[in-house]
């Protein structure tokens, strides 16, 4: 039987929510747990990025005064498009290399338990999914540290330089425990959806969560 995760809180509609927008919309709430996705810089070609911008601009023209619920739907539609393209394995897919994937996982786990609580994550060939609850640090700073430290080490290992990660990441506040389990299952099944070989990805699950009955679907 699943037990409650200490410190986890779902989205609180009656509490303050901060919002900002780049290509993707972003919501922030103190104490929240987030589903985040970030990708390698070469994982989407320019024509796909152009298609995203056109879709978003067209949507905003049709919805000049969108509600929060409508913005959530926009974010969902953008994410589904991005995720579909990512799973096609576009780009060099540097994280398919086990050593590079292990570097990324090590940096994502590095400050687990101090600056944030990491629930689970998957390192795919060209992107990463994770569940994270910030502790004292803003989510942007956490992801920036993951990207920055892993980029330095991966570039040093392969003898290259330049931009490894796309600057903007996707994130969504997890609403409740039911939503949390759906996201865990989504992360755990991502390699299967993308038809990856067992040595082409890394999955990690918080052992404390596992002891409480949470885990990837079999």
HUKARA-V980246 format. One record per backbone hydrogen bond with DSSP energy under -0.5 kcal/mol. CO is the residue of the C=O (numbers start at 1). NH is the residue of the N-H. Records with the same first field share a line. If there is no record, write none. Layout:
CO = NH / NH
This chain:
4 = 6
5 = 8
9 = 33
11 = 13
12 = 15
18 = 28
20 = 26
24 = 22
26 = 20
28 = 18
29 = 32
32 = 134
33 = 174
34 = 36 / 132
35 = 172
36 = 130
37 = 170
38 = 128
39 = 166
40 = 43
45 = 48 / 49
46 = 50
47 = 51
48 = 52
49 = 53
50 = 54
51 = 55
52 = 56
53 = 57
54 = 58
55 = 59
56 = 60
57 = 61
58 = 62
59 = 63
63 = 66
67 = 71
68 = 72
69 = 73
70 = 74
71 = 75
72 = 76
73 = 77
74 = 78
75 = 79
76 = 80
77 = 81
78 = 82
79 = 83
80 = 84
81 = 85
82 = 86
83 = 87
85 = 88 / 90
86 = 89
93 = 96
94 = 97
97 = 101
98 = 102
99 = 103
100 = 104
101 = 105
102 = 106
103 = 107
104 = 108
105 = 109
106 = 110
109 = 112
111 = 114 / 115 / 116
115 = 135 / 137
116 = 113 / 118
117 = 119 / 133
119 = 206
120 = 131
121 = 204
122 = 124 / 129
123 = 202
125 = 95 / 96
126 = 40
127 = 124
128 = 38
129 = 122
130 = 36
131 = 119 / 120
132 = 34 / 134
133 = 117
138 = 142
139 = 143
140 = 144
141 = 145
142 = 146
143 = 147
144 = 148
145 = 149
146 = 150
147 = 151
148 = 152
149 = 153
150 = 154
151 = 155
152 = 156
153 = 157
154 = 158
155 = 159 / 160
162 = 164
164 = 41
170 = 37
172 = 35
174 = 11
176 = 180
177 = 181
178 = 182
179 = 183
180 = 184
181 = 185
182 = 186
183 = 187
184 = 188
185 = 189
186 = 190
187 = 190
189 = 193
190 = 194
191 = 196
192 = 195
197 = 200
198 = 201
202 = 123
204 = 121
206 = 210
207 = 211
208 = 212
209 = 214
210 = 213
212 = 3
